[in-house]
């Protein structure tokens, strides 16, 4: 997923606006599951990862930036 956030603040006095990239990992890890819980994996490996937390953090950060558009320099 790519999100472009265009600021609505004053044009930068330093010239061309640069881009800043933020990345969030969404890959699952192949980890052996040692559990007898009824909802355990049906294969030998569980889907152990932090993607739910990572995506929540990233989406919250995007929502924060959307509320601060007047502080982000515009391109024009």
VOBA-1610 file (N, C-alpha, C; in pm, whole numbers, padded with zeros to 5 digits, always signed):
BEGIN
Unk+00084-00116+00000Unk+00000+00000+00000Unk+00089+00124+00000Unk+00056+00218-00082Unk+00127+00345-00088Unk+00027+00457-00061Unk+00065+00548+00028Unk-00019+00661+00061Unk+00061+00788+00037Unk+00013+00875-00049Unk+00076+01006-00070Unk-00002+01108+00012Unk+00069+01181+00093Unk+00007+01285+00174Unk+00062+01419+00127Unk-00025+01499+00070Unk+00015+01631+00021Unk-00022+01736+00124Unk+00079+01811+00167Unk+00057+01914+00267Unk-00021+02032+00213Unk-00079+02108+00306Unk-00152+02229+00271Unk-00088+02352+00335Unk+00031+02332+00393Unk+00101+02441+00459Unk+00170+02530+00357Unk+00242+02631+00406Unk+00313+02721+00317Unk+00415+02647+00232Unk+00441+02698+00112Unk+00542+02640+00025Unk+00676+02646+00096Unk+00752+02541+00084Unk+00882+02536+00150Unk+00975+02643+00094Unk+01044+02714+00182Unk+01140+02815+00140Unk+01272+02752+00098Unk+01288+02625+00123Unk+01412+02554+00093Unk+01410+02489-00044Unk+01311+02516-00123Unk+01305+02458-00257Unk+01217+02335-00262Unk+01256+02243-00349Unk+01176+02124-00375Unk+01153+02041-00249Unk+01032+01991-00237Unk+00995+01908-00123Unk+01051+01768-00143Unk+01109+01714-00039Unk+01158+01576-00046Unk+01049+01483+00006Unk+01068+01357-00016Unk+00974+01256+00031Unk+01033+01182+00149Unk+00948+01143+00239Unk+00988+01061+00352Unk+00905+00933+00345Unk+00971+00820+00356Unk+00901+00692+00347Unk+00896+00626+00484Unk+00781+00570+00515Unk+00763+00491+00636Unk+00718+00353+00593Unk+00778+00251+00649Unk+00748+00114+00610Unk+00699+00036+00731Unk+00604-00051+00707Unk+00555-00138+00812Unk+00559-00281+00760Unk+00615-00370+00837Unk+00632-00509+00796Unk+00501-00585+00812Unk+00460-00657+00707Unk+00337-00735+00716Unk+00359-00883+00686Unk+00484-00926+00683Unk+00515-01066+00653Unk+00495-01154+00775Unk+00437-01272+00753Unk+00424-01371+00859Unk+00555-01447+00873Unk+00582-01497+00990Unk+00703-01573+01016Unk+00670-01721+01026Unk+00755-01805+00967Unk+00734-01949+00971Unk+00794-02002+01102Unk+00709-02011+01204Unk+00752-02054+01337Unk+00672-02177+01378Unk+00743-02278+01426Unk+00679-02401+01472Unk+00587-02370+01589Unk+00465-02421+01582Unk+00369-02398+01690Unk+00367-02518+01784Unk+00399-02492+01909Unk+00397-02596+02012Unk+00280-02568+02105Unk+00162-02608+02062Unk+00041-02578+02138Unk-00060-02690+02119Unk-00138-02711+02220Unk-00249-02806+02211Unk-00383-02734+02218Unk-00382-02604+02195Unk-00506-02526+02199Unk-00598-02566+02084Unk-00728-02559+02104Unk-00821-02601+01999Unk-00813-02517+01872Unk-00761-02397+01880Unk-00752-02311+01763Unk-00611-02306+01703Unk-00528-02404+01738Unk-00391-02405+01685Unk-00390-02428+01534Unk-00278-02403+01475Unk-00263-02416+01331Unk-00292-02559+01286Unk-00346-02572+01168Unk-00372-02705+01113Unk-00250-02758+01038Unk-00147-02679+01028Unk-00018-02723+00973Unk+00082-02727+01088Unk+00206-02757+01059Unk+00308-02759+01164Unk+00351-02619+01207Unk+00310-02518+01132Unk+00357-02383+01160Unk+00240-02288+01187Unk+00264-02197+01278Unk+00163-02096+01312Unk+00190-01970+01230Unk+00091-01885+01222Unk+00106-01756+01155Unk+00141-01654+01263Unk+00267-01652+01300Unk+00312-01564+01409Unk+00380-01442+01351Unk+00319-01331+01374Unk+00376-01206+01327Unk+00309-01092+01400Unk+00360-00973+01378Unk+00303-00857+01443Unk+00233-00766+01347Unk+00186-00820+01233Unk+00132-00731+01130Unk+00008-00655+01175Unk-00073-00712+01260Unk-00191-00639+01308Unk-00147-00514+01385Unk-00052-00531+01472Unk+00001-00417+01547Unk+00073-00318+01458Unk+00153-00370+01365Unk+00227-00281+01274Unk+00133-00198+01188Unk+00030-00261+01135Unk-00065-00188+01052Unk-00145-00087+01134Unk-00179-00122+01258Unk-00250-00028+01344Unk-00166+00096+01370Unk-00038+00074+01400Unk+00053+00187+01422Unk+00063+00273+01297Unk+00080+00210+01181Unk+00096+00286+01057Unk-00031+00363+01023Unk-00147+00302+01035Unk-00272+00371+01004Unk-00298+00485+01102Unk-00261+00467+01228Unk-00275+00575+01327Unk-00183+00691+01292Unk-00061+00659+01247Unk+00034+00763+01207Unk-00020+00839+01086Unk-00077+00770+00990Unk-00135+00835+00871Unk-00250+00926+00914Unk-00335+00879+01004Unk-00447+00961+01052Unk-00394+01086+01124Unk-00287+01072+01200Unk-00224+01186+01267Unk-00176+01288+01164Unk-00106+01240+01061Unk-00055+01330+00958Unk-00167+01401+00885Unk-00277+01331+00859Unk-00391+01392+00791Unk-00448+01510+00872Unk-00437+01503+01004Unk-00486+01612+01089Unk-00387+01729+01095Unk-00267+01709+01045Unk-00162+01811+01052Unk-00123+01863+00912Unk-00211+01851+00815Unk-00178+01892+00678Unk-00134+02037+00667Unk-00186+02123+00755Unk-00149+02264+00750Unk-00005+02286+00799Unk+00055+02189+00861Unk+00193+02197+00908Unk+00291+02135+00808Unk+00239+02061+00711Unk+00323+01995+00610Unk+00330+02088+00489Unk+00453+02126+00446Unk+00465+02219+00332Unk+00396+02163+00207Unk+00334+02254+00132Unk+00271+02214+00005Unk+00377+02210-00105Unk+00343+02144-00214Unk+00435+02131-00326Unk+00428+02251-00419Unk+00325+02333-00406Unk+00303+02442-00502Unk+00303+02575-00434
//
